[in-house]
Amino acid sequence: MLYNNGYDSIEKLKKAKIQDLEKIDGITSNTAKNILKEMKTKSETKKTKAKPQKKEEVKEKHKKVEKKEKTVEEKLKKQEEKPKEIEIKKEEKILPTEKKEEYKVKKKPKLNKELEERLRLRKQIKNRKPEFLREEWFRYGKLSRRTWRKPDGLTSKMRLHKKYRPSVVRIGFRGPRETRGFHSSGFEEVFVYNVNDLTRINPDKQAARIGSSVGTKKRLEIQKKAEELDIRILNL
């Protein structure tokens, strides 16, 4: 409407009056006032933006920028110096390396070939031996799976050795008789409760196991005596 009536630029609208705008069809006095107010506000905002900055303000801005640049440079320098300080501290902490104690091979028994073969056979049997589970341990919460009980009952499928039932304890799962009571290292275990018990041990074939009821004082005495007699202690 304004464009059709000759107001084809903003400069012409600025020069226009309320009375001139009211003459246009469709524009009331209120709309004419609002149009002129908007034109004034736009012109004022442009003036404020176009104001040149003072020299003092420009100098202050330059100073702030320079301070920021300095702080950034200082931070970068500190970051570069930190790893050097850490390296220096590490060098100070590093002490002359002490010689580590060499690993001593544990004593092994002197066995016959027959006993060595029996121990190998026992190991093979143990590897293939199944876990013996109690009958219907999964049904009742109070029953433990490892507390073995012989299956009984006329209709017990486990007693009758039916298919897909757990295996039952039998003689065939047992190891050789000659190796019963032997440690996995090949030594025969002998329980020790005082220093005098060590005198009964043969160090070539037997090893000591300190009893659980022995105190620390007596345990240390047994260890010293065992080192003197060249006896291996299994539970050190």
C-alpha positions as CSV (number, residue, x, y, z in Angstrom):
1,M,0.0,0.0,0.0
2,L,2.8,2.4,0.9
3,Y,4.7,1.6,-2.2
4,N,1.7,2.1,-4.5
5,N,1.1,5.5,-3.0
6,G,4.6,6.8,-3.8
7,Y,6.6,5.8,-0.6
8,D,9.1,3.6,-2.4
9,S,12.0,4.3,-0.1
10,I,12.8,4.6,3.7
11,E,13.9,8.3,3.3
12,K,10.5,9.3,2.0
13,L,8.8,7.5,4.9
14,K,11.0,9.4,7.3
15,K,9.9,12.7,5.8
16,A,6.2,11.8,5.8
17,K,3.7,13.0,8.4
18,I,0.8,11.3,10.1
19,Q,-1.7,13.2,8.2
20,D,-0.2,12.2,4.8
21,L,-0.3,8.5,5.9
22,E,-3.9,8.7,7.1
23,K,-5.0,9.7,3.6
24,I,-4.0,6.2,2.3
25,D,-6.9,3.7,2.3
26,G,-6.5,1.0,5.0
27,I,-4.1,3.0,7.3
28,T,-5.5,4.4,10.4
29,S,-4.0,7.1,12.7
30,N,-2.6,4.4,15.1
31,T,-0.9,2.5,12.4
32,A,0.6,5.7,11.0
33,K,2.0,6.6,14.4
34,N,3.5,3.1,14.8
35,I,5.2,3.3,11.4
36,L,6.8,6.6,12.2
37,K,8.0,5.4,15.7
38,E,9.7,2.4,14.1
39,M,11.5,4.5,11.6
40,K,12.8,6.8,14.4
41,T,14.0,3.9,16.5
42,K,15.9,2.4,13.5
43,S,17.6,5.7,12.7
44,E,18.7,6.1,16.4
45,T,20.2,2.6,16.6
46,K,22.2,3.2,13.4
47,K,23.6,6.4,14.9
48,T,24.7,4.7,18.1
49,K,26.4,1.9,16.2
50,A,28.2,4.4,13.8
51,K,29.7,6.4,16.7
52,P,33.5,6.3,16.5
53,Q,35.2,4.7,19.5
54,K,37.3,6.9,21.7
55,K,41.1,6.5,21.8
56,E,41.1,5.6,25.5
57,E,38.6,2.7,24.9
58,V,40.7,1.4,22.1
59,K,43.8,1.5,24.2
60,E,42.1,-0.4,27.0
61,K,40.9,-3.1,24.6
62,H,44.5,-3.5,23.3
63,K,45.8,-3.8,26.8
64,K,43.3,-6.6,27.7
65,V,44.2,-8.5,24.5
66,E,47.9,-8.2,25.4
67,K,47.3,-9.5,29.0
68,K,45.4,-12.5,27.7
69,E,48.2,-13.3,25.2
70,K,50.8,-13.1,28.1
71,T,48.8,-15.4,30.3
72,V,48.5,-17.9,27.5
73,E,52.2,-17.8,26.9
74,E,53.0,-18.3,30.6
75,K,50.7,-21.3,30.8
76,L,52.4,-22.9,27.8
77,K,55.8,-22.3,29.3
78,K,54.7,-23.9,32.6
79,Q,53.3,-27.0,30.7
80,E,56.7,-27.3,28.9
81,E,58.6,-27.0,32.2
82,K,56.5,-29.6,34.1
83,P,57.7,-32.7,32.3
84,K,61.3,-31.6,32.8
85,E,60.7,-31.2,36.6
86,I,59.1,-34.6,36.7
87,E,62.1,-36.2,35.0
88,I,64.4,-34.5,37.5
89,K,62.4,-35.7,40.4
90,K,62.4,-39.3,39.0
91,E,66.2,-39.1,38.7
92,E,66.5,-38.0,42.3
93,K,64.2,-40.8,43.5
94,I,66.1,-43.5,41.6
95,L,68.5,-45.1,44.1
96,P,71.3,-47.5,43.2
97,T,69.7,-50.8,42.3
98,E,70.0,-53.3,45.0
99,K,70.7,-56.9,44.0
100,K,67.5,-58.9,44.1
101,E,67.6,-62.2,45.8
102,E,68.0,-65.0,43.3
103,Y,65.2,-67.5,43.1
104,K,66.2,-70.7,44.8
105,V,64.8,-73.9,43.4
106,K,62.9,-75.8,46.0
107,K,64.3,-79.1,47.1
108,K,63.0,-82.2,45.2
109,P,62.9,-85.8,46.5
110,K,65.1,-88.6,45.5
111,L,62.7,-91.2,44.1
112,N,62.9,-94.5,42.3
113,K,61.7,-94.8,38.7
114,E,58.8,-97.0,39.8
115,L,57.6,-94.3,42.3
116,E,58.0,-91.5,39.6
117,E,55.8,-93.6,37.2
118,R,53.2,-94.1,39.9
119,L,53.0,-90.4,40.6
120,R,52.5,-89.7,36.9
121,L,49.8,-92.3,36.8
122,R,48.1,-90.7,39.9
123,K,48.2,-87.4,38.2
124,Q,46.5,-88.8,35.0
125,I,43.8,-90.5,37.1
126,K,43.2,-87.3,39.1
127,N,42.8,-85.2,35.9
128,R,40.1,-87.5,34.5
129,K,38.3,-88.1,37.8
130,P,34.8,-86.5,37.9
131,E,33.3,-84.5,40.6
132,F,31.1,-86.8,42.8
133,L,27.8,-85.1,43.4
134,R,25.3,-86.0,46.0
135,E,22.0,-87.6,44.9
136,E,19.3,-84.9,44.2
137,W,21.5,-82.1,45.6
138,F,19.9,-79.7,43.2
139,R,16.4,-80.3,44.6
140,Y,16.9,-79.4,48.2
141,G,18.7,-76.3,49.4
142,K,19.9,-77.8,52.6
143,L,21.9,-80.5,50.7
144,S,25.5,-79.6,49.7
145,R,26.7,-80.9,46.3
146,R,30.1,-81.9,47.8
147,T,28.9,-83.8,50.9
148,W,29.0,-87.3,49.3
149,R,26.4,-89.9,50.4
150,K,26.0,-93.3,48.8
151,P,22.7,-93.4,46.8
152,D,20.1,-95.8,48.1
153,G,16.5,-96.6,47.4
154,L,14.8,-99.2,45.3
155,T,13.9,-96.8,42.5
156,S,17.2,-94.7,42.6
157,K,18.4,-94.3,39.0
158,M,21.8,-93.2,40.3
159,R,22.2,-96.4,42.3
160,L,21.3,-98.4,39.2
161,H,23.9,-96.4,37.1
162,K,21.3,-95.3,34.5
163,K,22.3,-93.0,31.6
164,Y,23.1,-89.3,32.1
165,R,23.2,-89.7,35.9
166,P,26.2,-88.4,37.8
167,S,29.0,-90.9,38.4
168,V,29.3,-92.8,41.7
169,V,32.3,-93.4,43.9
170,R,34.0,-96.6,42.9
171,I,37.4,-98.4,43.3
172,G,38.4,-97.6,39.7
173,F,38.8,-93.9,40.5
174,R,41.4,-94.4,43.2
175,G,45.1,-93.8,42.7
176,P,48.0,-96.2,43.2
177,R,48.5,-97.5,46.7
178,E,52.3,-96.7,46.8
179,T,51.6,-92.9,46.3
180,R,48.9,-92.5,49.0
181,G,49.9,-89.7,51.5
182,F,52.4,-88.2,49.0
183,H,52.5,-84.5,48.2
184,S,52.3,-83.4,44.5
185,S,56.0,-82.6,44.6
186,G,56.8,-86.3,45.4
187,F,57.6,-85.9,49.1
188,E,55.8,-87.9,51.8
189,E,54.1,-85.5,54.2
190,V,54.9,-85.7,57.9
191,F,53.1,-83.4,60.4
192,V,55.4,-81.5,62.8
193,Y,54.3,-79.8,66.0
194,N,57.7,-79.1,67.7
195,V,61.5,-79.0,66.9
196,N,62.1,-82.6,68.1
197,D,59.7,-84.0,65.5
198,L,62.1,-83.0,62.7
199,T,64.6,-85.6,63.8
200,R,62.3,-88.4,62.7
201,I,62.2,-87.1,59.1
202,N,64.2,-88.4,56.2
203,P,65.1,-85.3,54.2
204,D,65.6,-87.2,50.9
205,K,62.0,-88.7,50.8
206,Q,60.0,-86.9,53.4
207,A,58.9,-83.2,53.9
208,A,57.4,-81.4,57.0
209,R,54.0,-79.9,57.3
210,I,53.6,-77.6,60.4
211,G,50.4,-78.2,62.3
212,S,47.7,-75.5,62.3
213,S,47.8,-75.4,66.2
214,V,51.5,-74.3,66.3
215,G,52.2,-70.7,67.3
216,T,54.4,-68.2,65.5
217,K,57.3,-68.5,68.0
218,K,57.5,-72.2,67.7
219,R,56.9,-72.1,64.0
220,L,60.0,-69.8,63.5
221,E,62.1,-72.3,65.6
222,I,61.0,-75.2,63.4
223,Q,61.9,-73.2,60.2
224,K,65.4,-72.5,61.5
225,K,66.0,-76.1,62.5
226,A,64.6,-77.3,59.1
227,E,67.1,-75.1,57.2
228,E,69.9,-76.6,59.3
229,L,68.8,-80.2,58.6
230,D,68.0,-79.4,54.9
231,I,64.3,-80.4,55.3
232,R,61.6,-78.9,53.1
233,I,58.5,-77.4,54.8
234,L,55.5,-77.6,52.6
235,N,53.3,-74.9,54.2
236,L,55.6,-71.8,54.4
